[in-house]
Amino acid sequence: MNPLEQMMTARAARSSPGSSDPASVTSGSREMSVLEAVDSGDRGLELDALHRRLALALDDPKTPPSALPGLTRAVAEVRREQELLRDESVSVVERLRVVPDEPWDLDRI
């Protein structure tokens, strides 16, 4: 098990879903853990929760220096995934926006 997996396993064991874990993301009016975000099926929430968890690990002074390169790469990869998801969503909206209106013909009703 690499240092990132060890850290994630240890933190997951310490926090339970719905706790006031600082790595939780907000969904509506309540905090959502990474596990809850995954279970929700919402890829955006999952990426947000994972990004926050990784960022907290990078800022944690107890994180071993040997884990920092892997954490940094993981944050960059999650950020790329978030951007791809956002660009995909924008693309769908843009495609819907360019659909021309049909001409109105009262006789066709």
N, CA, C and O atoms as a DFTB+ gen file, in Angstrom:
436 C
 N C O
     1  1       0.860      -1.175       0.000
     2  2       0.000       0.000       0.000
     3  2       0.904       1.234       0.000
     4  3       1.801       1.352       0.835
     5  1       0.661       2.160      -0.947
     6  2       1.494       3.363      -1.028
     7  2       1.072       4.366       0.048
     8  3       0.027       4.190       0.674
     9  1       1.868       5.412       0.269
    10  2       1.563       6.380       1.336
    11  2       0.205       7.058       1.173
    12  3      -0.476       7.327       2.163
    13  1      -0.192       7.336      -0.070
    14  2      -1.488       7.973      -0.304
    15  2      -2.617       7.042       0.140
    16  3      -3.555       7.473       0.810
    17  1      -2.523       5.770      -0.234
    18  2      -3.549       4.813       0.168
    19  2      -3.579       4.645       1.683
    20  3      -4.654       4.528       2.271
    21  1      -2.409       4.632       2.321
    22  2      -2.355       4.509       3.776
    23  2      -3.044       5.702       4.439
    24  3      -3.825       5.544       5.377
    25  1      -2.739       6.901       3.931
    26  2      -3.324       8.099       4.505
    27  2      -4.837       8.111       4.320
    28  3      -5.577       8.435       5.248
    29  1      -5.296       7.756       3.118
    30  2      -6.725       7.766       2.847
    31  2      -7.448       6.729       3.705
    32  3      -8.541       6.989       4.207
    33  1      -6.842       5.564       3.873
    34  2      -7.440       4.514       4.695
    35  2      -7.521       4.951       6.148
    36  3      -8.543       4.752       6.804
    37  1      -6.453       5.543       6.649
    38  2      -6.427       5.990       8.044
    39  2      -7.455       7.084       8.290
    40  3      -8.153       7.064       9.304
    41  1      -7.551       8.029       7.377
    42  2      -8.522       9.116       7.555
    43  2      -9.946       8.612       7.418
    44  3     -10.840       9.068       8.130
    45  1     -10.160       7.674       6.507
    46  2     -11.504       7.120       6.344
    47  2     -11.929       6.380       7.605
    48  3     -13.099       6.416       7.986
    49  1     -10.987       5.714       8.247
    50  2     -11.302       4.984       9.477
    51  2     -11.640       5.946      10.610
    52  3     -12.459       5.628      11.472
    53  1     -11.006       7.135      10.614
    54  2     -11.241       8.104      11.685
    55  2     -12.548       8.853      11.514
    56  3     -13.146       9.292      12.496
    57  1     -12.996       9.003      10.275
    58  2     -14.204       9.797      10.054
    59  2     -15.331       8.911       9.575
    60  3     -15.136       7.989       8.782
    61  1     -16.506       9.214      10.072
    62  2     -17.677       8.467       9.633
    63  2     -18.497       9.354       8.716
    64  3     -18.419      10.578       8.826
    65  1     -19.296       8.767       7.794
    66  2     -20.111       9.588       6.909
    67  2     -21.016      10.522       7.692
    68  3     -21.623      10.129       8.689
    69  1     -21.100      11.772       7.226
    70  2     -21.958      12.747       7.872
    71  2     -21.290      13.460       9.038
    72  3     -21.904      14.325       9.663
    73  1     -20.037      13.112       9.343
    74  2     -19.358      13.772      10.456
    75  2     -18.952      15.173      10.043
    76  3     -19.149      15.576       8.896
    77  1     -18.387      15.906      10.977
    78  2     -17.935      17.257      10.651
    79  2     -16.499      17.220      10.153
    80  3     -15.688      18.072      10.516
    81  1     -16.191      16.249       9.335
    82  2     -14.866      16.082       8.744
    83  2     -14.553      17.287       7.864
    84  3     -15.352      17.621       6.989
    85  1     -13.409      17.954       8.068
    86  2     -13.103      19.125       7.254
    87  2     -12.894      18.787       5.788
    88  3     -12.890      19.686       4.947
    89  1     -12.719      17.502       5.460
    90  2     -12.554      17.113       4.064
    91  2     -13.890      16.863       3.382
    92  3     -13.925      16.453       2.222
    93  1     -14.975      17.102       4.078
    94  2     -16.291      16.890       3.500
    95  2     -16.632      18.045       2.579
    96  3     -16.139      19.161       2.742
    97  1     -17.480      17.758       1.613
    98  2     -17.969      18.818       0.737
    99  2     -19.406      19.101       1.112
   100  3     -20.084      18.251       1.689
   101  1     -19.868      20.286       0.788
   102  2     -21.225      20.668       1.138
   103  2     -22.159      20.309       0.005
   104  3     -21.919      20.658      -1.150
   105  1     -23.211      19.617       0.340
   106  2     -24.263      19.289      -0.613
   107  2     -25.548      19.848      -0.043
   108  3     -26.092      19.320       0.926
   109  1     -26.028      20.912      -0.647
   110  2     -27.203      21.573      -0.085
   111  2     -26.801      22.273       1.189
   112  3     -25.993      23.201       1.161
   113  1     -27.360      21.837       2.322
   114  2     -27.088      22.511       3.582
   115  2     -26.284      21.640       4.539
   116  3     -26.108      22.008       5.700
   117  1     -25.784      20.470       4.068
   118  2     -25.036      19.619       4.982
   119  2     -23.726      19.164       4.361
   120  3     -23.545      19.203       3.144
   121  1     -22.822      18.733       5.222
   122  2     -21.521      18.247       4.778
   123  2     -21.659      16.844       4.185
   124  3     -22.494      16.056       4.629
   125  1     -20.835      16.537       3.179
   126  2     -20.860      15.226       2.555
   127  2     -19.434      14.687       2.517
   128  3     -18.520      15.351       2.029
   129  1     -19.258      13.472       3.040
   130  2     -17.935      12.852       3.023
   131  2     -17.629      12.335       1.623
   132  3     -18.505      12.303       0.759
   133  1     -16.390      11.935       1.406
   134  2     -16.006      11.374       0.107
   135  2     -16.839      10.134      -0.176
   136  3     -17.316       9.948      -1.295
   137  1     -17.016       9.291       0.824
   138  2     -17.801       8.065       0.643
   139  2     -19.246       8.396       0.262
   140  3     -19.809       7.763      -0.631
   141  1     -19.838       9.366       0.920
   142  2     -21.203       9.765       0.579
   143  2     -21.270      10.349      -0.830
   144  3     -22.233      10.116      -1.559
   145  1     -20.244      11.108      -1.208
   146  2     -20.211      11.680      -2.555
   147  2     -20.144      10.577      -3.604
   148  3     -20.810      10.650      -4.636
   149  1     -19.339       9.560      -3.334
   150  2     -19.245       8.422      -4.252
   151  2     -20.585       7.703      -4.322
   152  3     -21.064       7.370      -5.406
   153  1     -21.189       7.465      -3.157
   154  2     -22.473       6.763      -3.106
   155  2     -23.597       7.554      -3.775
   156  3     -24.575       6.968      -4.240
   157  1     -23.464       8.876      -3.827
   158  2     -24.507       9.692      -4.446
   159  2     -24.571       9.489      -5.955
   160  3     -25.602       9.737      -6.581
   161  1     -23.465       9.036      -6.531
   162  2     -23.426       8.836      -7.973
   163  2     -23.143      10.109      -8.749
   164  3     -23.111      10.083      -9.980
   165  1     -22.938      11.220      -8.062
   166  2     -22.655      12.500      -8.705
   167  2     -21.150      12.635      -8.861
   168  3     -20.433      12.825      -7.878
   169  1     -20.676      12.538     -10.090
   170  2     -19.232      12.577     -10.357
   171  2     -18.626      13.912      -9.922
   172  3     -17.497      13.942      -9.432
   173  1     -19.345      14.995     -10.091
   174  2     -18.840      16.299      -9.684
   175  2     -18.616      16.390      -8.181
   176  3     -17.583      16.885      -7.730
   177  1     -19.600      15.906      -7.398
   178  2     -19.446      15.907      -5.942
   179  2     -18.286      15.012      -5.516
   180  3     -17.533      15.346      -4.602
   181  1     -18.155      13.879      -6.186
   182  2     -17.069      12.959      -5.860
   183  2     -15.710      13.612      -6.100
   184  3     -14.814      13.512      -5.262
   185  1     -15.560      14.272      -7.231
   186  2     -14.291      14.935      -7.539
   187  2     -14.019      16.093      -6.582
   188  3     -12.878      16.301      -6.170
   189  1     -15.059      16.847      -6.227
   190  2     -14.888      17.952      -5.279
   191  2     -14.432      17.443      -3.913
   192  3     -13.529      18.011      -3.298
   193  1     -15.067      16.364      -3.445
   194  2     -14.708      15.805      -2.141
   195  2     -13.283      15.252      -2.157
   196  3     -12.527      15.449      -1.207
   197  1     -12.926      14.568      -3.225
   198  2     -11.582      14.005      -3.334
   199  2     -10.534      15.111      -3.426
   200  3      -9.468      15.010      -2.819
   201  1     -10.832      16.159      -4.179
   202  2      -9.904      17.283      -4.313
   203  2      -9.655      17.941      -2.955
   204  3      -8.517      18.255      -2.607
   205  1     -10.725      18.143      -2.198
   206  2     -10.590      18.756      -0.864
   207  2      -9.783      17.856       0.066
   208  3      -8.932      18.338       0.814
   209  1     -10.048      16.553       0.022
   210  2      -9.325      15.606       0.873
   211  2      -7.825      15.622       0.547
   212  3      -6.992      15.625       1.454
   213  1      -7.491      15.632      -0.722
   214  2      -6.084      15.664      -1.123
   215  2      -5.418      16.981      -0.721
   216  3      -4.275      16.993      -0.263
   217  1      -6.142      18.086      -0.896
   218  2      -5.585      19.388      -0.523
   219  2      -5.310      19.449       0.979
   220  3      -4.289      19.989       1.406
   221  1      -6.216      18.897       1.772
   222  2      -5.995      18.874       3.220
   223  2      -4.767      18.029       3.572
   224  3      -4.003      18.384       4.470
   225  1      -4.584      16.930       2.876
   226  2      -3.410      16.083       3.126
   227  2      -2.130      16.828       2.776
   228  3      -1.125      16.693       3.473
   229  1      -2.157      17.608       1.711
   230  2      -0.970      18.389       1.338
   231  2      -0.642      19.441       2.387
   232  3       0.529      19.715       2.650
   233  1      -1.666      20.028       2.985
   234  2      -1.457      21.071       3.992
   235  2      -1.147      20.521       5.378
   236  3      -0.692      21.262       6.249
   237  1      -1.386      19.245       5.589
   238  2      -1.179      18.634       6.903
   239  2       0.323      18.498       7.193
   240  3       1.034      17.837       6.437
   241  1       0.817      19.117       8.282
   242  2       2.243      19.015       8.592
   243  2       2.675      17.583       8.942
   244  3       3.868      17.278       8.930
   245  1       1.728      16.719       9.249
   246  2       2.062      15.331       9.571
   247  2       2.227      14.459       8.324
   248  3       2.660      13.311       8.421
   249  1       1.885      15.000       7.165
   250  2       2.046      14.238       5.928
   251  2       3.537      14.066       5.656
   252  3       4.279      15.047       5.621
   253  1       3.978      12.823       5.463
   254  2       5.407      12.604       5.221
   255  2       5.849      13.249       3.906
   256  3       5.107      13.230       2.923
   257  1       7.040      13.813       3.888
   258  2       7.542      14.456       2.662
   259  2       7.553      13.518       1.461
   260  3       7.395      13.965       0.325
   261  1       7.737      12.242       1.698
   262  2       7.770      11.296       0.581
   263  2       6.404      11.149      -0.093
   264  3       6.328      10.689      -1.232
   265  1       5.337      11.531       0.587
   266  2       3.993      11.425       0.014
   267  2       3.618      12.655      -0.809
   268  3       2.670      12.604      -1.593
   269  1       4.349      13.759      -0.642
   270  2       3.971      15.010      -1.302
   271  2       3.966      14.938      -2.834
   272  3       3.030      15.449      -3.449
   273  1       4.967      14.328      -3.475
   274  2       4.898      14.261      -4.953
   275  2       3.665      13.506      -5.456
   276  3       3.017      13.938      -6.409
   277  1       3.346      12.390      -4.821
   278  2       2.171      11.626      -5.239
   279  2       0.880      12.382      -5.000
   280  3      -0.027      12.348      -5.831
   281  1       0.792      13.065      -3.868
   282  2      -0.395      13.871      -3.566
   283  2      -0.552      15.012      -4.572
   284  3      -1.655      15.313      -5.029
   285  1       0.583      15.640      -4.904
   286  2       0.552      16.749      -5.862
   287  2       0.076      16.267      -7.227
   288  3      -0.734      16.933      -7.872
   289  1       0.574      15.110      -7.671
   290  2       0.119      14.543      -8.947
   291  2      -1.369      14.201      -8.888
   292  3      -2.103      14.433      -9.849
   293  1      -1.809      13.651      -7.762
   294  2      -3.219      13.285      -7.621
   295  2      -4.120      14.521      -7.665
   296  3      -5.186      14.489      -8.280
   297  1      -3.694      15.610      -7.015
   298  2      -4.473      16.856      -7.050
   299  2      -4.565      17.368      -8.484
   300  3      -5.633      17.794      -8.926
   301  1      -3.458      17.328      -9.206
   302  2      -3.455      17.796     -10.600
   303  2      -4.380      16.935     -11.463
   304  3      -5.093      17.456     -12.321
   305  1      -4.368      15.639     -11.240
   306  2      -5.226      14.751     -12.024
   307  2      -6.701      14.980     -11.709
   308  3      -7.537      14.992     -12.613
   309  1      -7.020      15.161     -10.438
   310  2      -8.408      15.433     -10.059
   311  2      -8.859      16.755     -10.672
   312  3      -9.983      16.861     -11.163
   313  1      -7.999      17.752     -10.646
   314  2      -8.330      19.055     -11.231
   315  2      -8.607      18.904     -12.732
   316  3      -9.556      19.496     -13.246
   317  1      -7.789      18.120     -13.434
   318  2      -8.026      17.886     -14.863
   319  2      -9.387      17.221     -15.085
   320  3     -10.129      17.595     -15.994
   321  1      -9.701      16.241     -14.252
   322  2     -10.999      15.560     -14.367
   323  2     -12.148      16.534     -14.119
   324  3     -13.167      16.479     -14.806
   325  1     -11.986      17.424     -13.140
   326  2     -13.024      18.420     -12.864
   327  2     -13.220      19.332     -14.074
   328  3     -14.351      19.651     -14.442
   329  1     -12.112      19.749     -14.689
   330  2     -12.203      20.627     -15.859
   331  2     -12.850      19.909     -17.039
   332  3     -13.647      20.504     -17.764
   333  1     -12.513      18.632     -17.236
   334  2     -13.140      17.862     -18.314
   335  2     -14.640      17.727     -18.096
   336  3     -15.430      17.863     -19.030
   337  1     -15.021      17.459     -16.864
   338  2     -16.445      17.333     -16.541
   339  2     -17.164      18.650     -16.777
   340  3     -18.265      18.670     -17.328
   341  1     -16.541      19.759     -16.361
   342  2     -17.140      21.079     -16.571
   343  2     -17.252      21.394     -18.063
   344  3     -18.286      21.878     -18.523
   345  1     -16.174      21.114     -18.825
   346  2     -16.196      21.383     -20.262
   347  2     -17.246      20.530     -20.969
   348  3     -17.902      20.989     -21.905
   349  1     -17.401      19.290     -20.517
   350  2     -18.415      18.407     -21.094
   351  2     -19.809      18.962     -20.834
   352  3     -20.663      18.936     -21.721
   353  1     -20.045      19.463     -19.628
   354  2     -21.345      20.043     -19.284
   355  2     -21.615      21.285     -20.120
   356  3     -22.732      21.476     -20.601
   357  1     -20.617      22.123     -20.295
   358  2     -20.763      23.342     -21.095
   359  2     -21.050      22.966     -22.541
   360  3     -21.865      23.612     -23.201
   361  1     -20.388      21.928     -23.038
   362  2     -20.590      21.494     -24.414
   363  2     -22.032      21.056     -24.649
   364  3     -22.614      21.379     -25.684
   365  1     -22.604      20.337     -23.717
   366  2     -23.990      19.889     -23.843
   367  2     -24.919      21.093     -23.870
   368  3     -25.833      21.152     -24.692
   369  1     -24.694      22.050     -22.981
   370  2     -25.532      23.257     -22.935
   371  2     -25.396      24.030     -24.245
   372  3     -26.392      24.518     -24.781
   373  1     -24.184      24.146     -24.759
   374  2     -23.980      24.879     -26.012
   375  2     -24.693      24.193     -27.173
   376  3     -25.285      24.857     -28.024
   377  1     -24.634      22.856     -27.207
   378  2     -25.319      22.135     -28.276
   379  2     -26.825      22.342     -28.193
   380  3     -27.491      22.456     -29.223
   381  1     -27.363      22.390     -26.996
   382  2     -28.792      22.624     -26.841
   383  2     -29.166      24.051     -27.217
   384  3     -30.264      24.311     -27.708
   385  1     -28.251      24.952     -26.983
   386  2     -28.516      26.363     -27.246
   387  2     -28.588      26.654     -28.746
   388  3     -29.281      27.589     -29.147
   389  1     -27.894      25.884     -29.585
   390  2     -27.855      26.176     -31.015
   391  2     -28.948      25.455     -31.801
   392  3     -28.982      25.553     -33.028
   393  1     -29.833      24.740     -31.128
   394  2     -30.943      24.092     -31.819
   395  2     -31.918      25.183     -32.248
   396  3     -32.440      25.919     -31.411
   397  1     -32.161      25.283     -33.551
   398  2     -33.049      26.354     -34.014
   399  2     -34.503      26.079     -33.636
   400  3     -34.936      24.932     -33.537
   401  1     -35.232      27.159     -33.431
   402  2     -36.656      27.048     -33.153
   403  2     -37.381      26.637     -34.433
   404  3     -37.001      27.027     -35.537
   405  1     -38.428      25.845     -34.256
   406  2     -39.244      25.482     -35.405
   407  2     -40.189      26.637     -35.719
   408  3     -40.621      27.358     -34.819
   409  1     -40.502      26.807     -36.989
   410  2     -41.442      27.883     -37.322
   411  2     -42.822      27.600     -36.720
   412  3     -43.259      26.451     -36.650
   413  1     -43.480      28.645     -36.298
   414  2     -44.795      28.521     -35.666
   415  2     -45.861      28.501     -36.769
   416  3     -45.925      29.389     -37.619
   417  1     -46.693      27.457     -36.720
   418  2     -47.784      27.348     -37.683
   419  2     -49.036      26.945     -36.932
   420  3     -49.170      25.800     -36.499
   421  1     -49.958      27.895     -36.777
   422  2     -51.174      27.661     -36.024
   423  2     -52.028      26.573     -36.666
   424  3     -52.760      25.880     -35.959
   425  1     -51.956      26.404     -37.978
   426  2     -52.763      25.408     -38.676
   427  2     -52.319      23.980     -38.345
   428  3     -53.083      23.037     -38.551
   429  1     -51.093      23.809     -37.834
   430  2     -50.594      22.457     -37.536
   431  2     -51.099      21.944     -36.185
   432  3     -50.860      20.792     -35.823
   433  1     -51.792      22.801     -35.451
   434  2     -52.266      22.394     -34.117
   435  2     -53.579      21.660     -34.243
   436  3     -54.146      21.234     -33.237
